[in-house]
Amino acid sequence: MSSLSVLKFDCIKRTLVFRFDAGTSRGVLKTRDVWWIKVFDPLHPSRIGWGESAPLVGLSVDYIPDFESVLKDVLVQMESYSWDKDPETLLYQIQERVPFQLPSIRFGLEMALLDWVNGGKKRFFQNDFYDNQKAIPINGLIWMGNKDFMLQQIDQKLSEGFNCIKLKIGAIDFRQELELLSYIRSKYSEDQITLRVDANGAFSPEEALDKLQKLAEFQIHSIEQPIRAGQIEEMHKLCQSSPIPIALDEELIGVEDKAGLLDSIRPQHIILKPMLLGGFQESKEWIRLAEERGIGWWMTSALESNIGLNAIAQLASSLNPIIPQGLGTGKLYHNNLKSPLEISGGEIHYRMDQKWEAPS
């Protein structure tokens, strides 16, 4: 076993600017802070590994006021360790050395160190997305806003060739949201367009089942997090009685007893956001436990830049997904990093003829 020592770590902050006001049931996002983690050997500085650490406001366990200071302190600590060249061992070393309560930093270090080990090409492990340019089907995301804005997005996604549409709901009048779903179904059947909805915990336990029954009229594939996370008994009851399959999202954040949560709630699906869950290893463990219980899953980005999105796409590809993933966030920002990632025809592609912009 040989180890890697004298590695240097650094980070670069960028504030990404949304192309529009991104509405959720928790408020409107206009900007998004991300930190790109850089790792290199000072004796061979041309080979650089890049990762991304980007806690999400209102959701991430490590979204804290002094995050940048904490991140820099962790990176200084990382310079005192030796790192194994075996990727699997390296991932376990990160888990041992970075607290569970810093999930986005864990993920950023996983990205950066695996990228460095693999030659600094922004490839993290074997996967068809990067290695064979096999596109991944994704859902077209419809952001909250007034009815006209959401209708405009729906028409655009349908014209772009998406056959899976996901609507964020819970911010405008529920009747108007039903009208939007009715509009889609008036044009496309369940066989033509798969519909997902994401409530981001907007429903109360008392009203949730009634609303789910109304939504079910439109042949909905699944609903993400209909009620707020942490209401375990209420969520369990909903999962047993809902006419629409329920997918846990926020419910997974900060949970160490994964099996206990899945056994208590027994959802139909789970949504994996590696930035919020702690990275590759944590996400794969959630999937292993879910599959053992017959629970479905898919991967979703948490509004990362293209560096983080690339990593999540490669993780999803390595696990051979069978349904559309939530990886359509690359076009959200005015100042995202230019990359080989391209969304077309309802899929995300890795274009080898396109170059990465250098982070700065």
N, C-alpha and C positions, 0 to 999 in steps of 0.2 A: 504494500500500500504506500503510495506516495502522496504527499500533501502539497497544498498551495500555501505559500506564506508571502509575506511582504506585499500583500495586495493593498491597494489604496482605494478609498471610497470617497465619493463626493456627491453632491446633489444640486440640481438646477430647478428653480421654481418657474412655472409659467401659469398665468391666469388666462384660462380659455374663455372666450367670449361667445355666448350662444348667438345663433343667427336670428333667433326669435325668443320671446319670453316663454320658457319651458314650464308649463303649468303642471303641478301635481296636487294631490289632495292636501299636501303639507305646505303648499305655497308655490311661488313662482321663482325659478332660477334664471338669472341673467348671466352669471359668470361661474367658473369652476376652477379651483386651484388644484394643480397637480405638481408633484415633485418627481423629476426624473433622476434616478439613482445611477451613478456611473461607477464601475469597478474596473481596475486595470492593474497590471504589474508594472511598477515604475522602471524595471529593467527592460520591459518590452511594451512600451506605452501605446503602440499602434493598435493593439488588440484591445477593444473596449467592450465590456458588457453593459447593456442598458436595461434598467427596470423602471417601474413606475409605482409610486406610492401616492394614493389619492383618496384620503378619507372623505366620505360623502356627508354633507351637512344633514343633520337630523336623523342619520341612520348609523353611521360607522361608530363602533365602540371607541375608536381612537380619533374621532373628530373632537379635538381639544384645542383651547386657545393657544397653547404653546407648542403646537404640533411640530413646527419646523425645528425648534430647539431640541425637542425630544428626538426627532429623526437624526439630527446632526450628532447628538450624543451617542445614539446607537451605532451610527456609522463609524465613529471614532473607536468604539468598543470592538467593532468587527475587524479593525486593523490589527488587533492584538491576537487574533486567532489564526490557526492554520486550517486550511480548507482541503477536504479530500477531493480527488479528481473524479471519483465515481459519483454520477449524478444522484443516485438514490441515497447514498450516504450523505452527500452534501445537503439534500433536502431535509434529512433528519437532523443534521447539525444546525440548520437554521431554526427548526422547531425547538431545539434544546436551548439555543442562545438568544432567541427573541421571544418575549412573553406573548402568551395567547391574546392578551389584552391590546396588542399592537398588530392587528391583522393586516392592515395595509402596508406596514413596514415589512412584515414577513413576506408578503406577496412581492413587493418591490425587490427584496433581496433574492428571492427565488428566481425571479426573472433575470436580474443582473448577473448573478453567479452562474446560472445555467447557460445564459447567452455567452458569457466569457469562456466557460469550459468548452462550449461548442464552436469557438472560433470568432465570436463577435459578429455573427451574421444575423442576429435577431431570430435565431432558430433555437428552440428550447429542448426539444426531444423529437423522436420520430413521429411524424404525422403526415397524412396525405394532403392537408391544406397547403403546407409549405413545400414538402418534398415533391409532390406530384401535381401541385396546383389544382387540387380537387376542390371545387367550390362547395360552400356550405349553405343550404337553404336557410333563410331567416324570415322572421315576421316583420312586416311593415308597421312601425310604431306611430300611433296617432296620439299626439299630445293634447292635453286638456286646454280648453280655451272656450270662446263663445261658439255657438252652434255653427256659424258660417265658417269660422277658422277650422273647426274640426272637419266639416264637410269638404272644405278645400283640400285638406290633407288626405282624406279618404279617396277623393277622386284622383289625386296625384299618385298615391300608392297603387291604386288599381291600374292606372294607366302605365305604371312602371313595371307591371308584370308580377306583382306580389300575389301569391295565392294563400297567404296567411296574414291576417291583419289583427293587430292588437290595439285595443282602445283603452286609454286611461280614463276611468270614470270616477264619479264621486265629487266633482267640483261644480258642475252646472246642474240645472234642474234635471231630476231623474227622468222625467217624461221626455225631455229633449234628447237625453242619451238613448232612450228606447227608440225615439224617432230616427236617430242616426243609424242604429242597428237595423231598424226596419228598412231604411233606405238601401243599405248594403244588400239585405236579403231580397229586396224587390228586384235587384239586378243580378244577383248571384246566389245559387243554391249552396247548400252545405258541401256538396261534392265539388263545387268550383272554388269556393273561398272558405277557409277555416277562420273562424272568429274566436279570438281570445279577448278577455277583458281583465283589467287590473284595477282593483279598487283602492289599493294602498291603505287598507284598513279603514276606509271611510264609512262603512256601515256600522250601526250599533247592533249588538247581539239581538235586540228585540225586533228590529226591522229586517234583519239580514235575510231570513228565510223567505219572507214575502217578496223581497226584491229579487232574490235568486229565482223564484218561480216565474216572475215576470220576464227576467232575462232569458230563461230557458226556452221561451217561445221562439227564440231566434237561433236555435241550434248552436249554442255556445260550446266551444271545445273545452274551455276551462276558465275559472276566475281565480286570479291571484289575490291572496290575502284579503278576503271580504271584510273581516273585522280586524281591529287593532291587535298586534302581537301581544302575547302574554296572557291571553284569556284562554287557557288550555282547555278547560272543561267545555266552555262555550264553542270553541273551535272544533273539538272532538264531536260534539252533538251535530254541528253543521255538516261536518264531513260525512256523517252517517245518514243525514236526512236530505242533503242538498240534491236537487235535480241536475245540477251542473258539477262536474268534477272540480275539486278545490286544490289549488297549488299553494303551498306555503312559500313565502318569500322572506319578509322581515322577521318572521317567526324563527328563522334559523340563526339570526345574527347574535353573536355572543354566547351561543349555546355550546357547552363542552360535552354534556351528556346527550350525544346525538341519538343513540338508540332509544334512550328513555323518552325523548321528545316524540320520535316517530311512533313509538309504541303507545304513547298516551293519546296522540291525536289521530293517528291512522289516516293521513291525507291520501288523496289519489295521486298527487304529484308534488315535487319540490323544485324550486328554482334556485340555481347555483350562481351566486355572484362572488367570484373568487376574491375580489378586492375587499369585500365586506366579511368574508368567512375566514380569511387567512391564507389564501393561495391555493397552489396546485394540490398539495398533500391533503389539506382539510377538505377541499372540494371532492377529491377522489374518495375520501373516507365516507362522506355523506352519500355519494353515489353507490358505493359498495353496500352500505347499510340499507339504502332505499331499495336496491335491486333484490336484496335478500328477502324483502318484505313485499315484493310485487308493486312497489311504488314507482311511478314514472318520474322522469326528470328532464330538464333542459337547462342550458347555460345562457346567462344573460350578462351583458356588460353593465357596469354601474357608472356610465358616463365618463369613462376613461378617455385619455387621448389615444391616438393610433398605436402608441407603444403598448399600452395596456390591452387595447382591443385585439391586437395581433397575438398577444400571449393567450388570451381567453379563447380566441378562435383556434389556435393550435391545440390547446387543452381539449376543447370540444371535439376537434377532428380526431385526436388520438384515442378518443373513447367511442368512436364510430356512432355518432348520433343518428337516430332514425326519424326524428321529427324536426321541424324548423326551430332554430335557436334564436335568441334575442341579441343579435350582434349587429344591429343596424345603426349604431350611434356615430359612425365616423364622419358623417356630414353635418353634424350639429353645430360645429364651431367655425367662426371666421378664421381663427388662427391655429387650427390643428396642425400637427406636424405632417408635412407631405410624406406620403408613404406608398408602398405597392398595393395597399388595400383598396379594393374597388367594389362598390355595390352596383349590381346590374341584374335585371331579370329576376329580382327577388332572391338573389344569392350574394354572398360575400366571396370575393376572389382575391387571391394573392398573385399579382402580376410581376413576374420575375424581371420583366424588361423595365420596370419602374424603380427608381432609386429612393432611398430614405433621405430625408432632410436631416442634417446634423442637429441634434438638440442644442438649444442655446437660450 
